[in-house]
Amino acid sequence: MTERKTKICLISPTENLAKRARALITRQGMNIRVEVADLESAVSLAKRLSEQDDYLFISRRGTRDLLCKSLNIHVVNIPSEASDYIPAIQQLRNEQGLIAFFSFEEEISNELRTICYLLNLRMRHYCFSDSLSCQSAVRRAIADGAVWGLGGVVSERFAKMYGLPYIRVESSDASILHALETAMQLYTAQQENARQQEQLQIQLERYQNILDYTHDAIIAVDETGRISVTNQIAEQMLRPARPPFAGRLIEDVLANTQLTSVLKSGEAEIGQMMNIHGTLVSTNRVPIRVGGKIKGVVATFQDIKTLQKAERNIRIKLHEKGLIAKYCFSDILGHSPAIVEAKRLSEKYADSNLTVMLYGETGTGKEMFAQSIHNASPRRNGPFVAINCTALNRNLLESELFGYADSSFTGARKGGKAGLFETAHGGTIFLDEIGELPLEFQAPLLRVLQEKEVRRVGDDTVIPVDIRVVAATNRNLLQLVEAGKFRMDLYYRLNVLSVVVPPLRNREEDYQEIAGRIYDRLMPERSKEEEQAFFNILRRCQDYPWPGNVRELNNLVERVSLLLHQGVPEKEAFQAFYNEWQKEEIPSPEEKQIETAGAIIDREAVLAALRRNGGNASRTAKELGISRSTLYRRLK
């Protein structure tokens, strides 16, 4: 079967960026198209591709904003980081004259301004919105005495025209890769949601056919007990009485139907047996309520023999699971008190419909806990929809979460599209990295959690949803609340039941059991020498703090098992990653003075910093102003 080509296109303003993007795409095994186009040509290119198919585009800020404005489409941004400017700034660090920074409709970061200030570089920012304003900006910079210009490809063209020395700032590979991965995740989510919607539509059509061609006899009576509706099967059942039946008292046409008793009691009677003209039938009698008052009763009748035959030959699929949670609590390995307590609480909470908040560092397995809670809950047969709040583009977040109505914006799918909350109806929705959710989307989320209903973008209709929410974060939400970055009411709505997923360093010998299971999966066929060498290496990791937690452990197992399988000696295999652990700069004199003076950073402070940096040891050590070896000692 031919694999369907991914409809994602990266529009690059330069050949250099395009070349590096293609290399990253090839290395990652992605299927993404790359085109080179200047600012004006990008619009016609995107328009042409959009007319051919439903494309998702990636580009840098200037091109992205122009595409969004001109075509009213969503475009994944290749983020501009201060680090992108470092190579250019290094070239100009001894420059005494004015340096002009050009950018498309955005301010340069305070971080970049600080770097220039610390290096004593005179800089001035010039912003533009199109080619004409860019030309004016370059001329203004020259008039201000600029001796160098920095920026993108648009301002480079005018800098060359007016003889201003210029250095083009290129996006880093990390920024390009981040945009590629975001686009792939978003495209996959869109395609999966489209598939689910198609399945749902097929299912609804199936149900409609069942209703249109049912073999059940259906009779409805009004509040006085007079027949209001019958179908053809019911009219056959009512014989030898003669039609018309509408308007006649049900008891005059068919005795002992008990419809009048349901009118009085207001209680439904399901699966009742009765004999009609010598035929045993199963009947359901359900009251019709309008404004809290009984306005009639509808009844269905089915021949027992027909029902038994149908049960043997027809299986109506009532529920098509949207997305699958594959992990159960038995998949969470370990016997340390910390993990046992986390599992105990999670299993206890699984039976409830209340929101569960999972706290834990990056890589601790929070999604495994979320999936396990779902699979142990009464909702186990419903969909499990996982959303990473950092993976979705800010411009697309609202329409992806809540869906959108038909013609709500240019390019919107005909008939609209259900959001992920609707997709999760009847099941569980997992909000990963909830602490990263933009503030402007927190109020709509709070409303969904409180009211259990959603309103699609561009629509006034309210859609009720039956969902259970599990959320996760590696951040301190209370600190975010205090900093004004997270709503207090949303925090209390989420933090109903909480579970702390422990880091691997607090789980004693669990890492060996987990590593052993991963090793069995990766290398089912290995020699005894390989296995012995592997577990020898594993035992030597006993004092390692695992800042990347289970994810880092998985990486280590993959790496070591491959090296050993390729015949690398045990000592060399261990040294390969041991050297990486020990890579660090020599402690600075300031750090030595801090330790000598006894001003030691305590373990809790280190753990808090580690959480802020997502378990990244290098960034944590840099923030605290200590070396990585000192960081590891503080964690012991």
Phi, psi and omega in degrees: 000131182285130180288132180292131183290135179291131182266068176234134180228125173266120179259113184257138177281347182224155176294325181298311180296319180298318180298315181291324178295317179298321179297317179295320180297316178296316181296324182273355180070030181271164178239079185231133180280143178235127178233150177252128180204143176282182188303313183285319182293333183299325182295312181294324178296311181296322179296317180296316180293322180294328178289333180281321184199176181274082185274150169250130186252152175232137175195173176284169191306311184298310179295319180301311182296321180294319178296316180299317183287319186280321186249354181054050179238162177272135180227131177285129185272138168275106190296145176263120182250154177300328181295338179297332184274348187303312180302320180291319181296324178297324179293330187252014188295338178261006182283131182264341184278180181285133178249126182264127176256120181253137177210158183268104172052036174209148177283148174283154188288155175298329179299317180292320178297321180295318179301315180296320180297316181293333181266006179059036178265130175280120183225153175215140184262136177234121185254145178219163183239347177199183184298319182296313180291333177293318178300317179296321181296319179295317179295322179294321179297318178296320179295330179282354178098018180296137179252346177216152175234144177231140178163205184266195189284332182292310180291335178298321182299316181283330177297317177295323181298322183257009174076024178270119177306139192215142173238121179283133179266120182259149175291143178286160177300324180297319179293318179296314181297320178300317180293319179298315181293321177299316180296318179297316180296316180295316180297318179298317179297319180295316180294320179294320179295321178296320178297318179297319179295321178296317178297320179296319179296319177299318181296318179296320177297323178297316179296320181298320178296322178298317180294319183292328186241029180294151177263003178285145169277134182235128178229134175237139177238155178274188185291347177264358181088012180265142183295130178246327183218140170217149172257179186297322180295322179295320180296324176294321181293327184284347177296147019276003175298149185257140174290168000284151183257338183299133177091352181266150177295134184300325182290337177283337183264317182217114183283156173063028176283341180066014179293324180292328178291326176291326176300322182281318185278329184073009181256133178290146176236111187249137175069032179279149180255140175207159181253122179240110179052041176086359179252126179281125182232157172257133184230144173243129180238117187233127179290148175260118183252133175226118181061032178082359180249148179283119181248006179157183179220139173245138182229142173245146181229133179221132177300128182301320180295320178295320180296317181295322179293319179295321179295332179280330189249344184234129173239106180276125180280109185272339183216124176256111183297129182289296180228151189252136170265118189264347184259146174237170181300331179293341179278346180273107188275160175121150180231012178292151179305324183295314182284327177297318179293319179297319178292321181299313179296317183296318178295323179295320183282342187300323183290343182275161174262003182287156180291138177246133178250122180257123178251136178177156179291166177300134176087008182275348179100034182296324180291327175300319178295317181298315179294322180294319177300316179298313184288345176262002184261167175297348181267013187302332180271359178267177182288151172242111184248116181258132179234124172267113187293345178267346187275333184272138178296139182305321182290337183258351190301312185296314182291329179287319181287315190252353181081177178215155182274167178299131177062027179286338174200162180300130181093356179293142181295139179299131182088356180080186181210138178286144176276179183292331176294321176292322179299328183276003182307129181086000183224218185237140173245129183252115180260094181277149181054046184298334180294344180266001182294127180305144186302324185290343179261358182287323179295314176299323178296317179301319181296320178297317181294323182281314187266345184054047177207152181234157175232119182293153177299129179081014183223148179260353183285135178265130181247116178289141178230139177254098185226154170245132185256130169238128181238160181213152178203154171251012181254163173271102186295326179297321177295322177294323176298313180296329180276359180078017182258355180215134183291136180294319181294325177291321178303312182289331177290326180278322189274050179281303174242130184233147178225133175262117177274115189289148174290159185296329182292342179262013185246025174051240186268011182303329185299329180289319178295317180295314180298322179297318179294318178296319180297318178299323180288320183283321186233069179295333178247105179213160179279163178295326179295318177301313183297317180296317179296320180300311183287335172296314179297319182298319180294332180285352179267011189302323184266003180285135186278355178049064179298334177269001175060214187297328179296319178292320178299317178300318178299317180297315181299315179301316185292310183294317182298322179293316180299314181295322181293333179274004175093008178291131180301154183304315183298316180292321179298319178292318184295331183301318179262339177296320178298323180294322177298323187272354181295121179191164177279155177297134181307138181287159177303323180297319180295318178299322179294321180298314182290322180296320181287351178087008180277069186278133177287126184283169186295322181296321179295321178295316180298319179297317179294322179297320178294319180299329183259020174062029179082005181279114185292321183296313180294324180295314180299320180296318180297319183278348180076031179232168178277166181294323179296321176296320178302313181297323179295324180293333183277345183287000000 
